[in-house]
């Protein structure tokens, strides 16, 4: 379990870093923006899988119900992806980073 939590922590920090980079960087070249999208997907997909595993283990095996909050963190990329428009992209990126920070705090308190 400790190894799974450590992997979740590392992936969470990587996902926050990738999202923060995209928030503060202005992409002028479309190729750079496409490469950023690949990095974002490469950071998010493993994060979602490992976070789901941590949530399931904590809830069902350890009966730690505070990890139900991770359900919000897992659903947020899909909800935000449905709601976002080009004009509101930065606002929703900040909300996404906050959701990832919530999961990071949960991982740190449990680790």
Backbone atoms as SQL, in Angstrom:
CREATE TABLE atoms (id INTEGER PRIMARY KEY, chain TEXT, resi INTEGER, resn TEXT, atom TEXT, x REAL, y REAL, z REAL);
INSERT INTO atoms VALUES
  (1, 'A', 1, 'UNK', 'N', 0.826, -1.196, 0.000),
  (2, 'A', 1, 'UNK', 'CA', 0.000, 0.000, 0.000),
  (3, 'A', 1, 'UNK', 'C', 0.866, 1.255, 0.000),
  (4, 'A', 2, 'UNK', 'N', 1.993, 1.192, 0.695),
  (5, 'A', 2, 'UNK', 'CA', 2.862, 2.366, 0.749),
  (6, 'A', 2, 'UNK', 'C', 3.443, 2.686, -0.631),
  (7, 'A', 3, 'UNK', 'N', 3.756, 1.648, -1.369),
  (8, 'A', 3, 'UNK', 'CA', 4.283, 1.849, -2.715),
  (9, 'A', 3, 'UNK', 'C', 3.227, 2.486, -3.622),
  (10, 'A', 4, 'UNK', 'N', 1.993, 2.035, -3.504),
  (11, 'A', 4, 'UNK', 'CA', 0.902, 2.603, -4.290),
  (12, 'A', 4, 'UNK', 'C', 0.680, 4.069, -3.933),
  (13, 'A', 5, 'UNK', 'N', 0.761, 4.390, -2.638),
  (14, 'A', 5, 'UNK', 'CA', 0.604, 5.784, -2.209),
  (15, 'A', 5, 'UNK', 'C', 1.760, 6.644, -2.710),
  (16, 'A', 6, 'UNK', 'N', 2.971, 6.094, -2.704),
  (17, 'A', 6, 'UNK', 'CA', 4.128, 6.842, -3.192),
  (18, 'A', 6, 'UNK', 'C', 3.999, 7.116, -4.683),
  (19, 'A', 7, 'UNK', 'N', 3.569, 6.125, -5.443),
  (20, 'A', 7, 'UNK', 'CA', 3.347, 6.317, -6.878),
  (21, 'A', 7, 'UNK', 'C', 2.248, 7.349, -7.111),
  (22, 'A', 8, 'UNK', 'N', 1.193, 7.290, -6.307),
  (23, 'A', 8, 'UNK', 'CA', 0.103, 8.265, -6.429),
  (24, 'A', 8, 'UNK', 'C', 0.594, 9.672, -6.122),
  (25, 'A', 9, 'UNK', 'N', 1.426, 9.815, -5.115),
  (26, 'A', 9, 'UNK', 'CA', 1.990, 11.131, -4.784),
  (27, 'A', 9, 'UNK', 'C', 2.823, 11.684, -5.939),
  (28, 'A', 10, 'UNK', 'N', 3.686, 10.849, -6.491),
  (29, 'A', 10, 'UNK', 'CA', 4.551, 11.295, -7.582),
  (30, 'A', 10, 'UNK', 'C', 3.725, 11.677, -8.807),
  (31, 'A', 11, 'UNK', 'N', 2.750, 10.848, -9.171),
  (32, 'A', 11, 'UNK', 'CA', 1.909, 11.154, -10.334),
  (33, 'A', 11, 'UNK', 'C', 1.065, 12.400, -10.103),
  (34, 'A', 12, 'UNK', 'N', 0.633, 12.600, -8.868),
  (35, 'A', 12, 'UNK', 'CA', -0.150, 13.787, -8.543),
  (36, 'A', 12, 'UNK', 'C', 0.694, 15.045, -8.703),
  (37, 'A', 13, 'UNK', 'N', 1.910, 15.014, -8.216),
  (38, 'A', 13, 'UNK', 'CA', 2.797, 16.175, -8.344),
  (39, 'A', 13, 'UNK', 'C', 3.114, 16.449, -9.811),
  (40, 'A', 14, 'UNK', 'N', 3.325, 15.396, -10.591),
  (41, 'A', 14, 'UNK', 'CA', 3.589, 15.574, -12.026),
  (42, 'A', 14, 'UNK', 'C', 2.383, 16.194, -12.722),
  (43, 'A', 15, 'UNK', 'N', 1.181, 15.720, -12.391),
  (44, 'A', 15, 'UNK', 'CA', -0.030, 16.266, -13.019),
  (45, 'A', 15, 'UNK', 'C', -0.229, 17.730, -12.654),
  (46, 'A', 16, 'UNK', 'N', 0.015, 18.086, -11.399),
  (47, 'A', 16, 'UNK', 'CA', -0.110, 19.491, -10.985),
  (48, 'A', 16, 'UNK', 'C', 0.922, 20.348, -11.717),
  (49, 'A', 17, 'UNK', 'N', 2.146, 19.839, -11.849),
  (50, 'A', 17, 'UNK', 'CA', 3.195, 20.596, -12.535),
  (51, 'A', 17, 'UNK', 'C', 2.863, 20.810, -14.008),
  (52, 'A', 18, 'UNK', 'N', 2.358, 19.782, -14.664),
  (53, 'A', 18, 'UNK', 'CA', 2.017, 19.901, -16.094),
  (54, 'A', 18, 'UNK', 'C', 0.865, 20.886, -16.281),
  (55, 'A', 19, 'UNK', 'N', -0.156, 20.800, -15.424),
  (56, 'A', 19, 'UNK', 'CA', -1.275, 21.743, -15.530),
  (57, 'A', 19, 'UNK', 'C', -0.826, 23.169, -15.239),
  (58, 'A', 20, 'UNK', 'N', 0.031, 23.353, -14.249),
  (59, 'A', 20, 'UNK', 'CA', 0.511, 24.693, -13.912),
  (60, 'A', 20, 'UNK', 'C', 1.357, 25.272, -15.045),
  (61, 'A', 21, 'UNK', 'N', 2.170, 24.440, -15.668),
  (62, 'A', 21, 'UNK', 'CA', 2.968, 24.910, -16.800),
  (63, 'A', 21, 'UNK', 'C', 2.059, 25.411, -17.920),
  (64, 'A', 22, 'UNK', 'N', 1.023, 24.664, -18.232),
  (65, 'A', 22, 'UNK', 'CA', 0.092, 25.066, -19.278),
  (66, 'A', 22, 'UNK', 'C', -0.698, 26.308, -18.929),
  (67, 'A', 23, 'UNK', 'N', -0.920, 26.517, -17.635),
  (68, 'A', 23, 'UNK', 'CA', -1.668, 27.694, -17.196),
  (69, 'A', 23, 'UNK', 'C', -0.870, 28.977, -17.398),
  (70, 'A', 24, 'UNK', 'N', 0.426, 28.904, -17.148),
  (71, 'A', 24, 'UNK', 'CA', 1.241, 30.116, -17.174),
  (72, 'A', 24, 'UNK', 'C', 2.032, 30.304, -18.469),
  (73, 'A', 25, 'UNK', 'N', 2.039, 29.343, -19.345),
  (74, 'A', 25, 'UNK', 'CA', 2.815, 29.443, -20.581),
  (75, 'A', 25, 'UNK', 'C', 1.907, 29.832, -21.747),
  (76, 'A', 26, 'UNK', 'N', 2.387, 30.739, -22.561),
  (77, 'A', 26, 'UNK', 'CA', 1.661, 31.127, -23.770),
  (78, 'A', 26, 'UNK', 'C', 2.216, 30.323, -24.945),
  (79, 'A', 27, 'UNK', 'N', 1.392, 29.514, -25.552),
  (80, 'A', 27, 'UNK', 'CA', 1.819, 28.691, -26.683),
  (81, 'A', 27, 'UNK', 'C', 1.588, 29.463, -27.976),
  (82, 'A', 28, 'UNK', 'N', 2.678, 29.783, -28.669),
  (83, 'A', 28, 'UNK', 'CA', 2.546, 30.452, -29.956),
  (84, 'A', 28, 'UNK', 'C', 2.582, 29.451, -31.105),
  (85, 'A', 29, 'UNK', 'N', 3.333, 28.398, -30.941),
  (86, 'A', 29, 'UNK', 'CA', 3.484, 27.396, -31.989),
  (87, 'A', 29, 'UNK', 'C', 2.490, 26.253, -31.748),
  (88, 'A', 30, 'UNK', 'N', 1.658, 25.935, -32.735),
  (89, 'A', 30, 'UNK', 'CA', 0.686, 24.843, -32.541),
  (90, 'A', 30, 'UNK', 'C', 1.336, 23.491, -32.245),
  (91, 'A', 31, 'UNK', 'N', 2.556, 23.271, -32.760),
  (92, 'A', 31, 'UNK', 'CA', 3.242, 22.016, -32.476),
  (93, 'A', 31, 'UNK', 'C', 3.597, 21.909, -30.999),
  (94, 'A', 32, 'UNK', 'N', 3.967, 23.026, -30.387),
  (95, 'A', 32, 'UNK', 'CA', 4.266, 23.022, -28.954),
  (96, 'A', 32, 'UNK', 'C', 3.008, 22.778, -28.131),
  (97, 'A', 33, 'UNK', 'N', 1.906, 23.349, -28.572),
  (98, 'A', 33, 'UNK', 'CA', 0.641, 23.133, -27.870),
  (99, 'A', 33, 'UNK', 'C', 0.201, 21.672, -27.981),
  (100, 'A', 34, 'UNK', 'N', 0.416, 21.059, -29.137),
  (101, 'A', 34, 'UNK', 'CA', 0.087, 19.645, -29.314),
  (102, 'A', 34, 'UNK', 'C', 0.973, 18.766, -28.433),
  (103, 'A', 35, 'UNK', 'N', 2.255, 19.107, -28.347),
  (104, 'A', 35, 'UNK', 'CA', 3.164, 18.352, -27.478),
  (105, 'A', 35, 'UNK', 'C', 2.743, 18.494, -26.022),
  (106, 'A', 36, 'UNK', 'N', 2.310, 19.685, -25.629),
  (107, 'A', 36, 'UNK', 'CA', 1.806, 19.884, -24.274),
  (108, 'A', 36, 'UNK', 'C', 0.579, 19.007, -24.027),
  (109, 'A', 37, 'UNK', 'N', -0.296, 18.895, -25.004),
  (110, 'A', 37, 'UNK', 'CA', -1.474, 18.041, -24.858),
  (111, 'A', 37, 'UNK', 'C', -1.097, 16.587, -24.632),
  (112, 'A', 38, 'UNK', 'N', -0.044, 16.128, -25.320),
  (113, 'A', 38, 'UNK', 'CA', 0.425, 14.757, -25.112),
  (114, 'A', 38, 'UNK', 'C', 0.990, 14.576, -23.704),
  (115, 'A', 39, 'UNK', 'N', 1.760, 15.552, -23.244),
  (116, 'A', 39, 'UNK', 'CA', 2.295, 15.486, -21.885),
  (117, 'A', 39, 'UNK', 'C', 1.185, 15.523, -20.850),
  (118, 'A', 40, 'UNK', 'N', 0.168, 16.315, -21.128),
  (119, 'A', 40, 'UNK', 'CA', -0.966, 16.404, -20.214),
  (120, 'A', 40, 'UNK', 'C', -1.687, 15.064, -20.116),
  (121, 'A', 41, 'UNK', 'N', -1.923, 14.438, -21.246),
  (122, 'A', 41, 'UNK', 'CA', -2.569, 13.120, -21.247),
  (123, 'A', 41, 'UNK', 'C', -1.685, 12.081, -20.572),
  (124, 'A', 42, 'UNK', 'N', -0.382, 12.162, -20.823),
  (125, 'A', 42, 'UNK', 'CA', 0.547, 11.212, -20.212),
  (126, 'A', 42, 'UNK', 'C', 0.630, 11.400, -18.701),
  (127, 'A', 43, 'UNK', 'N', 0.336, 12.585, -18.215),
  (128, 'A', 43, 'UNK', 'CA', 0.332, 12.819, -16.773),
  (129, 'A', 43, 'UNK', 'C', -0.999, 12.519, -16.117),
  (130, 'A', 44, 'UNK', 'N', -2.077, 12.694, -16.872),
  (131, 'A', 44, 'UNK', 'CA', -3.420, 12.540, -16.299),
  (132, 'A', 44, 'UNK', 'C', -3.908, 11.105, -16.267),
  (133, 'A', 45, 'UNK', 'N', -3.669, 10.353, -17.302),
  (134, 'A', 45, 'UNK', 'CA', -4.211, 8.990, -17.376),
  (135, 'A', 45, 'UNK', 'C', -3.643, 8.096, -16.275),
  (136, 'A', 46, 'UNK', 'N', -2.327, 8.063, -16.065),
  (137, 'A', 46, 'UNK', 'CA', -1.833, 7.252, -14.939),
  (138, 'A', 46, 'UNK', 'C', -2.307, 7.774, -13.586),
  (139, 'A', 47, 'UNK', 'N', -2.413, 9.112, -13.463),
  (140, 'A', 47, 'UNK', 'CA', -2.924, 9.689, -12.220),
  (141, 'A', 47, 'UNK', 'C', -4.335, 9.181, -11.932),
  (142, 'A', 48, 'UNK', 'N', -5.188, 9.186, -12.935),
  (143, 'A', 48, 'UNK', 'CA', -6.565, 8.747, -12.738),
  (144, 'A', 48, 'UNK', 'C', -6.638, 7.264, -12.355),
  (145, 'A', 49, 'UNK', 'N', -5.821, 6.443, -12.989),
  (146, 'A', 49, 'UNK', 'CA', -5.842, 5.005, -12.699),
  (147, 'A', 49, 'UNK', 'C', -5.339, 4.730, -11.287),
  (148, 'A', 50, 'UNK', 'N', -4.206, 5.311, -10.926),
  (149, 'A', 50, 'UNK', 'CA', -3.628, 5.057, -9.601),
  (150, 'A', 50, 'UNK', 'C', -4.499, 5.668, -8.507),
  (151, 'A', 51, 'UNK', 'N', -5.068, 6.827, -8.739),
  (152, 'A', 51, 'UNK', 'CA', -5.939, 7.444, -7.746),
  (153, 'A', 51, 'UNK', 'C', -7.191, 6.606, -7.535),
  (154, 'A', 52, 'UNK', 'N', -7.729, 6.042, -8.594),
  (155, 'A', 52, 'UNK', 'CA', -8.891, 5.156, -8.446),
  (156, 'A', 52, 'UNK', 'C', -8.524, 3.921, -7.631),
  (157, 'A', 53, 'UNK', 'N', -7.343, 3.361, -7.871),
  (158, 'A', 53, 'UNK', 'CA', -6.900, 2.201, -7.084),
  (159, 'A', 53, 'UNK', 'C', -6.737, 2.558, -5.608),
  (160, 'A', 54, 'UNK', 'N', -6.120, 3.700, -5.332),
  (161, 'A', 54, 'UNK', 'CA', -5.938, 4.137, -3.946),
  (162, 'A', 54, 'UNK', 'C', -7.290, 4.341, -3.280),
  (163, 'A', 55, 'UNK', 'N', -8.207, 4.971, -3.991),
  (164, 'A', 55, 'UNK', 'CA', -9.529, 5.215, -3.427),
  (165, 'A', 55, 'UNK', 'C', -10.232, 3.903, -3.094),
  (166, 'A', 56, 'UNK', 'N', -10.202, 2.958, -4.003),
  (167, 'A', 56, 'UNK', 'CA', -10.875, 1.679, -3.771),
  (168, 'A', 56, 'UNK', 'C', -10.249, 0.909, -2.604),
  (169, 'A', 57, 'UNK', 'N', -8.927, 0.906, -2.538),
  (170, 'A', 57, 'UNK', 'CA', -8.254, 0.208, -1.432),
  (171, 'A', 57, 'UNK', 'C', -8.568, 0.874, -0.110),
  (172, 'A', 58, 'UNK', 'N', -8.504, 2.191, -0.067),
  (173, 'A', 58, 'UNK', 'CA', -8.745, 2.904, 1.191),
  (174, 'A', 58, 'UNK', 'C', -10.191, 2.752, 1.656),
  (175, 'A', 59, 'UNK', 'N', -11.130, 2.768, 0.739),
  (176, 'A', 59, 'UNK', 'CA', -12.540, 2.685, 1.136),
  (177, 'A', 59, 'UNK', 'C', -12.928, 1.257, 1.498),
  (178, 'A', 60, 'UNK', 'N', -12.585, 0.298, 0.646),
  (179, 'A', 60, 'UNK', 'CA', -13.092, -1.049, 0.849),
  (180, 'A', 60, 'UNK', 'C', -12.233, -1.909, 1.768),
  (181, 'A', 61, 'UNK', 'N', -10.932, -1.732, 1.754),
  (182, 'A', 61, 'UNK', 'CA', -10.083, -2.561, 2.599),
  (183, 'A', 61, 'UNK', 'C', -9.759, -1.916, 3.938),
  (184, 'A', 62, 'UNK', 'N', -9.547, -0.612, 3.941),
  (185, 'A', 62, 'UNK', 'CA', -9.174, 0.072, 5.179),
  (186, 'A', 62, 'UNK', 'C', -10.334, 0.829, 5.812),
  (187, 'A', 63, 'UNK', 'N', -11.469, 0.894, 5.132),
  (188, 'A', 63, 'UNK', 'CA', -12.682, 1.562, 5.618),
  (189, 'A', 63, 'UNK', 'C', -12.415, 3.021, 5.999),
  (190, 'A', 64, 'UNK', 'N', -11.613, 3.680, 5.193),
  (191, 'A', 64, 'UNK', 'CA', -11.282, 5.085, 5.384),
  (192, 'A', 64, 'UNK', 'C', -12.166, 5.904, 4.444),
  (193, 'A', 65, 'UNK', 'N', -13.307, 6.357, 4.941),
  (194, 'A', 65, 'UNK', 'CA', -14.317, 6.972, 4.084),
  (195, 'A', 65, 'UNK', 'C', -13.984, 8.389, 3.637),
  (196, 'A', 66, 'UNK', 'N', -12.962, 9.005, 4.208),
  (197, 'A', 66, 'UNK', 'CA', -12.577, 10.338, 3.766),
  (198, 'A', 66, 'UNK', 'C', -12.085, 10.307, 2.316),
  (199, 'A', 67, 'UNK', 'N', -11.665, 9.137, 1.850),
  (200, 'A', 67, 'UNK', 'CA', -11.162, 9.011, 0.492),
  (201, 'A', 67, 'UNK', 'C', -12.274, 9.020, -0.552),
  (202, 'A', 68, 'UNK', 'N', -13.516, 9.139, -0.111),
  (203, 'A', 68, 'UNK', 'CA', -14.613, 9.353, -1.067),
  (204, 'A', 68, 'UNK', 'C', -14.422, 10.700, -1.767),
  (205, 'A', 69, 'UNK', 'N', -13.712, 11.626, -1.112),
  (206, 'A', 69, 'UNK', 'CA', -13.402, 12.912, -1.753),
  (207, 'A', 69, 'UNK', 'C', -12.609, 12.727, -3.045),
  (208, 'A', 70, 'UNK', 'N', -11.879, 11.636, -3.137),
  (209, 'A', 70, 'UNK', 'CA', -11.128, 11.385, -4.368),
  (210, 'A', 70, 'UNK', 'C', -12.043, 11.162, -5.565),
  (211, 'A', 71, 'UNK', 'N', -13.276, 10.799, -5.301),
  (212, 'A', 71, 'UNK', 'CA', -14.234, 10.636, -6.391),
  (213, 'A', 71, 'UNK', 'C', -14.442, 11.954, -7.128),
  (214, 'A', 72, 'UNK', 'N', -14.454, 13.051, -6.388),
  (215, 'A', 72, 'UNK', 'CA', -14.558, 14.381, -6.996),
  (216, 'A', 72, 'UNK', 'C', -13.319, 14.658, -7.844),
  (217, 'A', 73, 'UNK', 'N', -12.155, 14.287, -7.303),
  (218, 'A', 73, 'UNK', 'CA', -10.907, 14.516, -8.037),
  (219, 'A', 73, 'UNK', 'C', -10.833, 13.659, -9.292),
  (220, 'A', 74, 'UNK', 'N', -11.417, 12.480, -9.252),
  (221, 'A', 74, 'UNK', 'CA', -11.420, 11.604, -10.420),
  (222, 'A', 74, 'UNK', 'C', -12.420, 12.068, -11.477),
  (223, 'A', 75, 'UNK', 'N', -13.538, 12.604, -11.052),
  (224, 'A', 75, 'UNK', 'CA', -14.572, 13.033, -11.989),
  (225, 'A', 75, 'UNK', 'C', -14.303, 14.424, -12.566),
  (226, 'A', 76, 'UNK', 'N', -13.497, 15.220, -11.881),
  (227, 'A', 76, 'UNK', 'CA', -13.309, 16.615, -12.299),
  (228, 'A', 76, 'UNK', 'C', -12.758, 16.780, -13.714),
  (229, 'A', 77, 'UNK', 'N', -11.797, 15.980, -14.190),
  (230, 'A', 77, 'UNK', 'CA', -11.355, 16.200, -15.580),
  (231, 'A', 77, 'UNK', 'C', -12.460, 15.973, -16.608),
  (232, 'A', 78, 'UNK', 'N', -13.352, 15.045, -16.322),
  (233, 'A', 78, 'UNK', 'CA', -14.425, 14.753, -17.275),
  (234, 'A', 78, 'UNK', 'C', -15.523, 15.817, -17.223),
  (235, 'A', 79, 'UNK', 'N', -15.853, 16.273, -16.029),
  (236, 'A', 79, 'UNK', 'CA', -16.862, 17.332, -15.884),
  (237, 'A', 79, 'UNK', 'C', -16.333, 18.630, -16.469),
  (238, 'A', 80, 'UNK', 'N', -15.097, 18.956, -16.136),
  (239, 'A', 80, 'UNK', 'CA', -14.496, 20.187, -16.648),
  (240, 'A', 80, 'UNK', 'C', -14.354, 20.117, -18.167),
  (241, 'A', 81, 'UNK', 'N', -13.982, 18.969, -18.689),
  (242, 'A', 81, 'UNK', 'CA', -13.866, 18.808, -20.140),
  (243, 'A', 81, 'UNK', 'C', -15.175, 19.021, -20.858),
  (244, 'A', 82, 'UNK', 'N', -16.271, 18.713, -20.193),
  (245, 'A', 82, 'UNK', 'CA', -17.596, 18.904, -20.791),
  (246, 'A', 82, 'UNK', 'C', -18.017, 20.373, -20.738),
  (247, 'A', 83, 'UNK', 'N', -17.584, 21.112, -19.700),
  (248, 'A', 83, 'UNK', 'CA', -18.048, 22.484, -19.491),
  (249, 'A', 83, 'UNK', 'C', -17.160, 23.562, -20.111),
  (250, 'A', 84, 'UNK', 'N', -15.900, 23.247, -20.332),
  (251, 'A', 84, 'UNK', 'CA', -14.936, 24.279, -20.689),
  (252, 'A', 84, 'UNK', 'C', -15.158, 24.809, -22.109),
  (253, 'A', 85, 'UNK', 'N', -14.935, 26.105, -22.228),
  (254, 'A', 85, 'UNK', 'CA', -14.902, 26.793, -23.513),
  (255, 'A', 85, 'UNK', 'C', -13.550, 27.504, -23.581),
  (256, 'A', 86, 'UNK', 'N', -13.186, 27.940, -24.736),
  (257, 'A', 86, 'UNK', 'CA', -11.876, 28.581, -24.884),
  (258, 'A', 86, 'UNK', 'C', -11.743, 29.812, -23.984),
  (259, 'A', 87, 'UNK', 'N', -12.846, 30.550, -23.779),
  (260, 'A', 87, 'UNK', 'CA', -12.804, 31.763, -22.968),
  (261, 'A', 87, 'UNK', 'C', -12.626, 31.450, -21.476),
  (262, 'A', 88, 'UNK', 'N', -13.069, 30.293, -21.026),
  (263, 'A', 88, 'UNK', 'CA', -13.027, 29.962, -19.600),
  (264, 'A', 88, 'UNK', 'C', -11.973, 28.902, -19.279),
  (265, 'A', 89, 'UNK', 'N', -11.054, 28.677, -20.198),
  (266, 'A', 89, 'UNK', 'CA', -10.072, 27.607, -20.043),
  (267, 'A', 89, 'UNK', 'C', -9.182, 27.804, -18.816),
  (268, 'A', 90, 'UNK', 'N', -8.702, 29.008, -18.586),
  (269, 'A', 90, 'UNK', 'CA', -7.805, 29.254, -17.454),
  (270, 'A', 90, 'UNK', 'C', -8.530, 29.079, -16.120),
  (271, 'A', 91, 'UNK', 'N', -9.780, 29.508, -16.057),
  (272, 'A', 91, 'UNK', 'CA', -10.552, 29.363, -14.816),
  (273, 'A', 91, 'UNK', 'C', -10.746, 27.886, -14.466),
  (274, 'A', 92, 'UNK', 'N', -11.091, 27.085, -15.444),
  (275, 'A', 92, 'UNK', 'CA', -11.289, 25.663, -15.191),
  (276, 'A', 92, 'UNK', 'C', -9.973, 24.928, -14.943),
  (277, 'A', 93, 'UNK', 'N', -8.888, 25.429, -15.505),
  (278, 'A', 93, 'UNK', 'CA', -7.585, 24.842, -15.209),
  (279, 'A', 93, 'UNK', 'C', -7.215, 25.078, -13.755),
  (280, 'A', 94, 'UNK', 'N', -7.521, 26.248, -13.235),
  (281, 'A', 94, 'UNK', 'CA', -7.278, 26.534, -11.817),
  (282, 'A', 94, 'UNK', 'C', -8.135, 25.619, -10.945),
  (283, 'A', 95, 'UNK', 'N', -9.378, 25.410, -11.312),
  (284, 'A', 95, 'UNK', 'CA', -10.247, 24.493, -10.559),
  (285, 'A', 95, 'UNK', 'C', -9.679, 23.077, -10.599),
  (286, 'A', 96, 'UNK', 'N', -9.169, 22.667, -11.741),
  (287, 'A', 96, 'UNK', 'CA', -8.564, 21.342, -11.875),
  (288, 'A', 96, 'UNK', 'C', -7.336, 21.213, -10.977),
  (289, 'A', 97, 'UNK', 'N', -6.500, 22.239, -10.939),
  (290, 'A', 97, 'UNK', 'CA', -5.320, 22.213, -10.077),
  (291, 'A', 97, 'UNK', 'C', -5.739, 22.133, -8.618),
  (292, 'A', 98, 'UNK', 'N', -6.787, 22.844, -8.231),
  (293, 'A', 98, 'UNK', 'CA', -7.275, 22.772, -6.855),
  (294, 'A', 98, 'UNK', 'C', -7.779, 21.371, -6.506),
  (295, 'A', 99, 'UNK', 'N', -8.453, 20.721, -7.425),
  (296, 'A', 99, 'UNK', 'CA', -8.895, 19.337, -7.193),
  (297, 'A', 99, 'UNK', 'C', -7.699, 18.407, -7.010),
  (298, 'A', 100, 'UNK', 'N', -6.677, 18.608, -7.810),
  (299, 'A', 100, 'UNK', 'CA', -5.476, 17.783, -7.667),
  (300, 'A', 100, 'UNK', 'C', -4.763, 18.080, -6.351),
  (301, 'A', 101, 'UNK', 'N', -4.800, 19.326, -5.902),
  (302, 'A', 101, 'UNK', 'CA', -4.185, 19.667, -4.612),
  (303, 'A', 101, 'UNK', 'C', -4.941, 19.011, -3.456),
  (304, 'A', 102, 'UNK', 'N', -6.259, 18.905, -3.571),
  (305, 'A', 102, 'UNK', 'CA', -7.043, 18.212, -2.548),
  (306, 'A', 102, 'UNK', 'C', -6.618, 16.750, -2.465),
  (307, 'A', 103, 'UNK', 'N', -6.462, 16.114, -3.608),
  (308, 'A', 103, 'UNK', 'CA', -6.027, 14.720, -3.588),
  (309, 'A', 103, 'UNK', 'C', -4.598, 14.603, -3.070),
  (310, 'A', 104, 'UNK', 'N', -3.756, 15.578, -3.365),
  (311, 'A', 104, 'UNK', 'CA', -2.388, 15.560, -2.847),
  (312, 'A', 104, 'UNK', 'C', -2.373, 15.644, -1.331),
  (313, 'A', 105, 'UNK', 'N', -3.219, 16.491, -0.769),
  (314, 'A', 105, 'UNK', 'CA', -3.310, 16.596, 0.690),
  (315, 'A', 105, 'UNK', 'C', -3.797, 15.278, 1.296),
  (316, 'A', 106, 'UNK', 'N', -4.778, 14.655, 0.677),
  (317, 'A', 106, 'UNK', 'CA', -5.247, 13.361, 1.168),
  (318, 'A', 106, 'UNK', 'C', -4.144, 12.304, 1.120),
  (319, 'A', 107, 'UNK', 'N', -3.392, 12.296, 0.035),
  (320, 'A', 107, 'UNK', 'CA', -2.302, 11.329, -0.078),
  (321, 'A', 107, 'UNK', 'C', -1.215, 11.596, 0.973),
  (322, 'A', 108, 'UNK', 'N', -0.899, 12.869, 1.189),
  (323, 'A', 108, 'UNK', 'CA', 0.142, 13.194, 2.150),
  (324, 'A', 108, 'UNK', 'C', -0.275, 12.856, 3.583),
  (325, 'A', 109, 'UNK', 'N', -1.528, 13.088, 3.909),
  (326, 'A', 109, 'UNK', 'CA', -1.980, 12.768, 5.270),
  (327, 'A', 109, 'UNK', 'C', -2.070, 11.263, 5.498),
  (328, 'A', 110, 'UNK', 'N', -2.308, 10.517, 4.459),
  (329, 'A', 110, 'UNK', 'CA', -2.415, 9.073, 4.591),
  (330, 'A', 110, 'UNK', 'C', -1.063, 8.383, 4.505),
  (331, 'A', 111, 'UNK', 'N', -0.107, 8.997, 3.828),
  (332, 'A', 111, 'UNK', 'CA', 1.200, 8.386, 3.643),
  (333, 'A', 111, 'UNK', 'C', 1.989, 8.528, 4.930);
